[in-house]
Amino acid sequence: MTGLTPRRILDAVHEGLEESALLTVLGYDTTQGRPGRNLLNNALERRGYGRPIDEQTLDRFQVYRPFPDEWMQAIAGAVTGRPNASPHEVIVTLKKQKIRHPV
């Protein structure tokens, strides 16, 4: 994080907290580290949202970086119907819904 302004550091911390909250509400144990696309899709599928994150493309996921925007947009679109929904909106929607089990 060297060379980052205090504002960028706060933004990074905020983004990390949002990701952690999202993972928690999806039922993922955040003490195991950050999941990749397959584990995120598994968590979404258990909640009845299918597998919205493309599992066929090369992984851009890097340690200490936010989840790729495409992943967050896919999650937001699956959960709220709007790919541009904020992480907060996604979390609120997930908390309101009971876990749906796939048929």
PyMOL commands that set and color helices and strands:
alter all, ss='L'
color gray80, all
select helices_A, chain A and resi 6-25+30-32+37-46+69-80+87-96
alter helices_A, ss='H'
color red, helices_A
deselect
rebuild
show_as cartoon
